[in-house]
Amino acid sequence: MVHLIVHLVREIRLCGPVFLHWMYLVGRCMKILKRYVKNLYHLEATIVDKYIEEAIVFCTTCMSEVEAIRVPKSRHETISEGNSTRGVRVVQKDKHEVLQAHFYILSNTDDVLPYIDAHKMLLKSMNPRENEK
């Protein structure tokens, strides 16, 4: 066993501290993975199946309260909670307010700007003496 110490010193010089290349954790993980094996002809498939099962159980039990990121909420969730539109009073707007809202949206949308500029150029060409207003 004295000879083993000579090799251990060389290993530490090559690999650094022992905890960086210690195989104990890998052995423990392999022990867990060996328990997953049910079919000796398809080792990887059975290990993957059991690992996915374990991950799903973990996600459903431990992460049930966590809200998912970038997953859109269903529009039907509010209806199941009792916040439906039944009984809501619909307000009718007069024609002038609707036209004002329509003009506001059109004048503040970037897609409409080329058409507004083209219309201004047309008006300038038709009325060269008038000011810009």
C-alpha positions in Angstrom: 0.0 0.0 0.0 3.0 2.3 0.3 3.3 2.2 -3.5 -0.3 3.5 -3.8 0.7 6.8 -2.1 3.3 7.4 -4.7 0.6 7.2 -7.4 -1.8 9.3 -5.4 0.7 12.2 -5.2 1.2 12.0 -9.0 -2.6 12.0 -9.5 -3.0 15.1 -7.3 -0.4 16.9 -9.2 -2.0 16.0 -12.6 -5.7 16.5 -11.6 -5.7 18.9 -8.7 -7.5 18.4 -5.4 -9.2 15.1 -4.8 -12.8 16.4 -4.7 -12.5 17.5 -8.4 -12.0 14.0 -9.7 -13.5 11.9 -6.9 -15.7 9.1 -8.3 -17.8 8.5 -5.2 -20.7 10.7 -6.4 -20.8 9.1 -9.8 -20.9 5.7 -8.1 -23.9 6.8 -6.0 -25.7 8.1 -9.0 -25.0 4.8 -10.9 -26.4 2.9 -7.9 -29.7 4.9 -8.3 -29.7 4.4 -12.1 -29.2 0.6 -11.7 -32.4 0.4 -9.7 -34.3 1.8 -12.7 -33.2 -1.0 -15.0 -36.1 -3.5 -15.7 -35.1 -4.7 -19.2 -31.5 -5.8 -19.5 -31.7 -5.7 -23.3 -32.6 -2.0 -23.4 -30.7 -0.5 -20.5 -30.6 3.1 -21.7 -34.3 3.2 -22.6 -35.5 1.9 -19.3 -33.2 4.3 -17.4 -34.4 7.2 -19.4 -38.1 6.2 -18.9 -37.7 6.0 -15.2 -35.7 9.2 -15.0 -38.4 11.0 -17.0 -41.0 9.5 -14.6 -39.1 10.8 -11.6 -38.7 14.3 -13.2 -42.4 14.5 -13.9 -43.3 13.4 -10.3 -40.9 16.1 -9.0 -42.3 18.8 -11.2 -45.9 18.0 -10.3 -45.4 17.7 -6.6 -42.7 20.3 -5.8 -43.3 22.9 -8.5 -47.1 23.0 -8.5 -47.2 26.5 -6.9 -44.7 28.0 -9.4 -46.1 30.1 -12.2 -44.7 29.1 -15.6 -42.7 31.6 -17.6 -43.8 32.6 -21.1 -46.8 30.3 -21.1 -49.9 32.2 -22.0 -52.8 31.9 -19.7 -56.0 30.4 -21.1 -58.8 32.8 -21.7 -61.1 30.2 -20.3 -59.5 30.3 -16.8 -61.3 33.5 -15.8 -64.7 32.0 -16.8 -64.1 28.9 -14.6 -63.4 31.2 -11.7 -66.7 33.0 -12.1 -65.6 36.2 -13.8 -67.7 35.8 -16.9 -69.2 38.6 -19.0 -72.8 37.6 -18.1 -74.6 40.5 -16.5 -72.2 43.2 -17.7 -73.8 46.3 -19.1 -72.6 47.2 -22.6 -72.1 51.0 -23.2 -72.9 52.3 -26.6 -70.8 55.3 -27.8 -72.1 57.9 -30.2 -70.7 58.2 -33.7 -68.5 61.2 -32.9 -66.6 59.4 -30.1 -66.1 56.4 -32.3 -64.7 58.5 -35.1 -62.4 60.3 -32.6 -61.1 57.0 -31.3 -60.6 55.7 -34.8 -58.7 58.9 -35.8 -56.5 58.7 -32.7 -55.6 55.1 -33.5 -54.8 55.8 -37.1 -52.8 58.9 -36.4 -50.6 57.1 -33.8 -49.9 53.9 -35.8 -46.6 53.6 -37.6 -48.1 51.5 -40.4 -50.3 54.4 -41.5 -47.6 57.1 -41.6 -46.6 56.5 -45.3 -50.3 56.9 -46.4 -50.6 60.2 -44.3 -47.4 61.5 -46.0 -48.7 60.6 -49.4 -52.0 62.3 -48.7 -50.1 65.5 -47.6 -48.1 65.5 -50.8 -51.3 65.1 -52.8 -52.9 68.0 -51.0 -49.8 70.2 -51.5 -49.7 69.4 -55.2 -53.4 70.2 -55.5 -53.2 73.4 -53.5 -49.7 74.9 -53.8 -50.7 78.3 -52.4 -52.2 77.0 -49.1 -50.0 76.6 -46.0 -49.3 73.2 -44.4 -52.2 73.4 -41.9 
